[in-house]
Amino acid sequence: MVPKDNAKERLFLYSVITRKRLGEFQLRLLRNVTYCGSSRGWLIIIDYAFEISLFNPFSRKIIPLPPLKRLAFEKRLLKEL
């Protein structure tokens, strides 16, 4: 998902029980990030520096997560470069 400059996405809330739309809203998305998943209303995002954060699209709050330890193959790859 790559929004245009100042783009707003038109989204709908949907009930899987009634199989109907519950409402419509517009959401301003962040640019220059990759959306990787979601949980309990928070989106998991990764920026260009591979820093992982949680983003709440309604409150626009961002919670940076601690860095992940490098995997063994990444360490080997960096040594070879």
RAHU-V388441 format. One record per pair of residues at least 12 apart in sequence whose C-alpha atoms are under 10 Angstrom apart, sorted by sequence separation. I is the first residue (numbers start at 0). J is the second residue. D is the distance in whole Angstrom. If there is no record, write none. Layout:
I_J_D ; I_J_D
This chain:
10_22_9 ; 11_23_4 ; 12_24_8 ; 32_44_6 ; 33_45_5 ; 34_46_9 ; 41_53_6 ; 42_54_5 ; 43_55_9 ; 51_63_6 ; 52_64_5 ; 10_23_6 ; 11_24_6 ; 31_44_10 ; 32_45_6 ; 33_46_6 ; 40_53_10 ; 41_54_5 ; 42_55_6 ; 50_63_8 ; 51_64_6 ; 52_65_9 ; 9_23_7 ; 10_24_6 ; 11_25_9 ; 31_45_9 ; 32_46_4 ; 33_47_8 ; 40_54_9 ; 41_55_5 ; 42_56_7 ; 50_64_8 ; 51_65_8 ; 52_66_10 ; 9_24_6 ; 10_25_6 ; 29_44_9 ; 31_46_6 ; 32_47_7 ; 38_53_9 ; 40_55_7 ; 41_56_7 ; 50_65_8 ; 51_66_7 ; 8_24_8 ; 9_25_5 ; 10_26_7 ; 30_46_9 ; 31_47_7 ; 32_48_10 ; 33_49_9 ; 35_51_10 ; 37_53_9 ; 39_55_10 ; 40_56_8 ; 41_57_9 ; 50_66_7 ; 51_67_9 ; 7_24_10 ; 8_25_6 ; 9_26_7 ; 29_46_10 ; 32_49_9 ; 36_53_10 ; 37_54_9 ; 40_57_9 ; 44_61_9 ; 49_66_9 ; 50_67_9 ; 7_25_6 ; 8_26_5 ; 9_27_9 ; 32_50_10 ; 33_51_10 ; 37_55_10 ; 41_59_10 ; 43_61_10 ; 45_63_10 ; 49_67_10 ; 6_25_10 ; 7_26_5 ; 8_27_7 ; 32_51_10 ; 34_53_10 ; 41_60_9 ; 42_61_9 ; 43_62_10 ; 44_63_10 ; 6_26_9 ; 7_27_5 ; 8_28_7 ; 32_52_10 ; 34_54_10 ; 41_61_9 ; 6_27_7 ; 7_28_7 ; 41_62_10 ; 43_64_10 ; 5_27_8 ; 6_28_7 ; 5_28_8 ; 6_29_9 ; 4_28_10 ; 5_29_9 ; 6_30_9 ; 2_27_9 ; 3_28_9 ; 4_29_10 ; 5_30_9 ; 29_54_9 ; 2_28_7 ; 4_30_8 ; 28_54_10 ; 1_28_9 ; 2_29_8 ; 3_30_8 ; 29_56_9 ; 0_28_9 ; 1_29_9 ; 2_30_7 ; 28_56_7 ; 1_30_7 ; 2_31_9 ; 27_56_8 ; 0_30_10 ; 1_31_8 ; 26_56_7 ; 27_57_9 ; 29_59_9 ; 1_32_8 ; 26_57_8 ; 28_59_9 ; 0_32_9 ; 1_33_8 ; 25_57_10 ; 27_59_9 ; 0_33_7 ; 1_34_9 ; 26_59_10 ; 0_34_7 ; 0_35_10
